């Protein structure tokens, strides 16, 4: 995902006050241990989450809570026409237990 330049503090502020209903939805959907990392040089955001079951946060785009969050974040991130964050799926090239 991509953070717009100059929006770093606002991005942090909004995530520090994540909506309880969004957090509950993620947990109920099997998402846990969810972290987002920021590369200061490129403004790229990298998200990592553990999931139980088949889905993850990327599968919740039809949910009204997620759609409201996307709209809330659209002014500070690069987004698609539906306000979902522009993201690039990454292939795992190494894993160690």
C-alpha positions as CSV (number, residue, x, y, z in Angstrom):
1,X,0.0,0.0,0.0
2,X,1.1,3.6,-0.5
3,X,0.9,6.5,2.0
4,X,0.7,10.0,0.5
5,X,3.7,12.2,1.4
6,X,3.1,14.4,4.4
7,X,0.4,12.1,5.8
8,X,2.5,10.0,8.1
9,X,1.3,11.5,11.4
10,X,-2.3,11.5,10.4
11,X,-2.0,7.8,9.3
12,X,-0.6,6.9,12.7
13,X,-3.2,9.0,14.5
14,X,-6.1,7.2,12.7
15,X,-4.7,3.8,13.4
16,X,-4.1,4.6,17.0
17,X,-7.8,5.2,17.2
18,X,-8.9,2.3,15.1
19,X,-12.7,1.8,15.3
20,X,-13.8,-0.9,17.7
21,X,-16.3,-2.3,15.2
22,X,-13.5,-2.7,12.6
23,X,-11.2,-4.4,15.1
24,X,-14.1,-6.7,16.1
25,X,-14.9,-7.5,12.5
26,X,-11.3,-8.4,11.8
27,X,-11.0,-10.6,14.8
28,X,-14.3,-12.3,14.1
29,X,-13.1,-13.0,10.5
30,X,-10.0,-14.8,11.8
31,X,-7.5,-12.0,11.5
32,X,-4.9,-11.7,14.4
33,X,-1.4,-10.5,15.0
34,X,-2.0,-7.7,12.4
35,X,0.9,-5.3,11.9
36,X,1.6,-2.5,9.3
37,X,5.1,-1.4,8.6
38,X,6.1,1.9,6.9
39,X,9.2,2.4,4.7
40,X,10.0,6.0,5.2
41,X,12.0,6.3,2.0
42,X,9.3,5.1,-0.3
43,X,6.1,5.6,1.7
44,X,5.3,2.0,1.1
45,X,3.1,0.3,3.7
46,X,3.6,-3.4,4.3
47,X,0.9,-5.3,6.1
48,X,1.3,-8.6,7.9
49,X,-1.5,-10.6,9.5
50,X,-2.1,-14.1,10.8
51,X,-5.4,-15.7,9.7
52,X,-7.3,-18.7,10.8
53,X,-9.5,-20.1,8.0
54,X,-9.4,-19.3,4.4
55,X,-9.8,-15.5,4.3
56,X,-8.1,-12.4,5.6
57,X,-8.7,-8.6,5.7
58,X,-8.5,-8.4,1.9
59,X,-11.6,-10.5,1.7
60,X,-13.8,-8.1,3.6
61,X,-14.2,-5.4,1.0
62,X,-18.0,-5.9,0.7
63,X,-18.5,-5.2,4.4
64,X,-20.0,-1.7,5.1
65,X,-17.6,-1.2,8.0
66,X,-14.6,-1.8,5.8
67,X,-16.0,0.4,3.0
68,X,-16.4,3.3,5.5
69,X,-12.8,2.8,6.8
70,X,-11.5,2.8,3.2
71,X,-13.4,6.1,2.5
72,X,-12.0,7.5,5.8
73,X,-8.5,6.7,4.7
74,X,-8.8,7.6,1.0
75,X,-7.5,11.2,1.5
76,X,-4.1,10.0,2.8
77,X,-3.4,6.8,0.8
78,X,-3.3,5.9,-2.9
79,X,-6.7,4.2,-3.5
80,X,-8.6,2.4,-6.2
81,X,-11.9,3.8,-7.6
82,X,-13.8,1.9,-4.8
83,X,-11.6,3.6,-2.1
84,X,-9.7,0.3,-1.4
85,X,-6.0,0.8,-0.9
86,X,-3.8,0.3,-3.9
87,X,-1.9,-2.9,-3.0
88,X,0.4,-5.3,-4.6
89,X,0.1,-9.0,-3.7
90,X,3.5,-10.4,-2.8
91,X,4.6,-14.0,-3.3
92,X,6.3,-15.6,-0.3
93,X,9.9,-16.5,-1.3
94,X,11.1,-17.6,2.1
95,X,9.6,-18.8,5.3
96,X,11.2,-20.3,8.4
97,X,9.3,-21.8,11.4
